[in-house]
Amino acid sequence: MIRRVVFFFCASMALVAVAAVEAQESRSYVNPRSAGEEGAPFSQAVWVGNTLYLSGALGLEGGQVPETAQAEARNVLNSIKSTLEAAGLTMDDLVTVQVFASDVGDYGAFNEVYRTFFTREYPARAFIGAGTLLANARFEVMGIAARR
């Protein structure tokens, strides 16, 4: 009995180690940035295996906050969509989304636009009241997508 437990434990640890090595080997970037480069210190998205991790995006227009919450929601979701398309994916490949909102009162306006970006099941999502966001944006959106 103890031998079986030890064997299964060792086999499990070996599988975890192999998965970790494979994930490291298959890492690639969408619109990458490297240390020492000018500009924002992050890449737009990172592939690890079949999973794409998207950085937070804002929905500004020319560096300014749009007049309406709906316009900003459309802009930020179009930004996420563009990043996904650059990686060969669609909005329907999103698995989870986090929406940071400076005012949770914009929940309905965001959802009105959000619904139009999907043709299949919605991803898991959080809508988080975050207070002041970078550039006084209403929304910052980040997510995780996976190849189907």
C-alpha positions as CSV (number, residue, x, y, z in Angstrom):
1,M,0.0,0.0,0.0
2,I,2.8,2.4,0.9
3,R,4.6,1.6,-2.3
4,R,1.6,2.4,-4.3
5,V,1.1,5.8,-2.6
6,V,4.8,6.6,-3.1
7,F,4.6,5.5,-6.7
8,F,1.5,7.6,-7.5
9,F,3.0,10.6,-5.6
10,C,6.3,10.4,-7.6
11,A,4.4,9.9,-10.9
12,S,2.2,12.9,-10.1
13,M,5.2,15.1,-9.3
14,A,6.9,14.0,-12.5
15,L,3.8,15.0,-14.5
16,V,3.7,18.4,-12.8
17,A,7.4,18.9,-13.6
18,V,6.9,18.0,-17.2
19,A,3.9,20.3,-17.5
20,A,5.9,23.2,-16.0
21,V,8.8,22.6,-18.4
22,E,6.5,22.5,-21.4
23,A,4.8,25.7,-20.3
24,Q,8.1,27.5,-20.0
25,E,9.3,26.2,-23.4
26,S,6.1,27.3,-25.2
27,R,5.9,30.8,-23.9
28,S,5.5,33.5,-26.5
29,Y,4.3,37.1,-26.5
30,V,1.8,39.3,-28.4
31,N,3.2,42.8,-28.9
32,P,6.1,42.1,-26.5
33,R,8.1,44.7,-24.5
34,S,11.4,43.9,-22.9
35,A,13.3,45.4,-20.0
36,G,15.2,48.5,-21.1
37,E,12.7,49.4,-23.9
38,E,10.8,52.7,-23.9
39,G,7.1,52.7,-23.3
40,A,4.9,50.8,-20.9
41,P,6.7,48.0,-19.0
42,F,4.4,45.1,-20.0
43,S,3.6,43.0,-23.0
44,Q,0.0,43.0,-24.4
45,A,-0.5,39.3,-23.9
46,V,1.5,36.2,-23.1
47,W,0.9,32.7,-24.5
48,V,1.8,29.8,-22.1
49,G,0.9,26.5,-23.8
50,N,-2.7,26.9,-25.2
51,T,-3.6,29.7,-22.7
52,L,-3.3,33.4,-23.5
53,Y,-3.0,35.9,-20.6
54,L,-4.1,39.4,-21.6
55,S,-2.8,42.6,-19.9
56,G,-5.2,45.2,-18.7
57,A,-6.6,47.5,-21.4
58,L,-8.2,50.9,-21.3
59,G,-10.8,52.4,-23.6
60,L,-9.4,55.9,-24.1
61,E,-9.7,57.9,-27.3
62,G,-6.5,59.8,-28.1
63,G,-5.5,59.5,-24.5
64,Q,-8.8,61.0,-23.3
65,V,-11.8,59.4,-21.5
66,P,-14.7,59.2,-23.9
67,E,-17.9,61.1,-23.1
68,T,-20.0,58.1,-22.3
69,A,-19.5,54.8,-20.5
70,Q,-20.8,52.9,-23.5
71,A,-18.2,54.5,-25.8
72,E,-15.5,53.6,-23.4
73,A,-16.7,50.1,-22.9
74,R,-16.8,49.6,-26.7
75,N,-13.2,51.0,-27.0
76,V,-11.8,48.8,-24.3
77,L,-13.5,45.7,-25.6
78,N,-12.3,46.5,-29.1
79,S,-8.8,46.7,-27.7
80,I,-9.2,43.3,-26.1
81,K,-10.7,41.9,-29.3
82,S,-7.7,43.3,-31.3
83,T,-5.2,41.6,-29.0
84,L,-7.1,38.3,-29.3
85,E,-7.2,38.6,-33.1
86,A,-3.4,39.3,-33.1
87,A,-3.0,36.0,-31.3
88,G,-5.4,34.1,-33.7
89,L,-8.3,34.0,-31.2
90,T,-11.7,35.6,-30.9
91,M,-13.8,37.0,-28.0
92,D,-15.5,33.7,-27.8
93,D,-12.1,32.1,-26.7
94,L,-12.1,34.1,-23.5
95,V,-12.3,31.9,-20.5
96,T,-12.4,34.6,-17.8
97,V,-12.6,38.4,-17.7
98,Q,-12.0,40.9,-15.0
99,V,-13.5,44.3,-15.3
100,F,-12.2,47.0,-13.0
101,A,-14.6,50.0,-12.8
102,S,-14.1,53.4,-11.3
103,D,-17.9,53.5,-10.6
104,V,-19.9,50.3,-10.2
105,G,-22.9,52.4,-11.3
106,D,-21.6,51.9,-14.9
107,Y,-22.4,48.2,-14.6
108,G,-25.5,48.4,-16.8
109,A,-23.8,50.6,-19.5
110,F,-20.9,48.2,-19.6
111,N,-23.1,45.1,-19.9
112,E,-25.1,46.7,-22.7
113,V,-22.0,46.9,-24.9
114,Y,-20.3,43.7,-23.5
115,R,-23.2,41.5,-24.7
116,T,-22.6,42.5,-28.3
117,F,-19.0,41.1,-28.4
118,F,-19.9,37.4,-28.0
119,T,-21.6,34.8,-30.2
120,R,-21.3,31.8,-27.9
121,E,-21.3,31.3,-24.1
122,Y,-20.0,34.2,-22.0
123,P,-16.7,33.7,-20.1
124,A,-16.6,33.7,-16.3
125,R,-16.4,37.4,-15.2
126,A,-15.8,39.7,-12.3
127,F,-16.9,43.3,-12.3
128,I,-14.9,45.0,-9.6
129,G,-15.3,48.5,-8.1
130,A,-11.7,49.8,-8.2
131,G,-11.9,53.5,-7.4
132,T,-9.7,55.7,-9.5
133,L,-8.1,54.0,-12.5
134,L,-5.1,55.0,-14.7
135,A,-5.8,58.2,-16.8
136,N,-9.2,58.5,-14.9
137,A,-10.6,55.7,-17.1
138,R,-14.0,54.2,-16.2
139,F,-12.9,50.7,-17.1
140,E,-9.8,48.5,-17.2
141,V,-10.3,45.0,-18.6
142,M,-8.0,42.0,-18.5
143,G,-8.7,38.4,-19.3
144,I,-7.5,34.9,-20.0
145,A,-8.3,33.0,-23.2
146,A,-7.6,29.5,-24.4
147,R,-7.5,27.7,-27.7
148,R,-10.6,25.6,-28.2
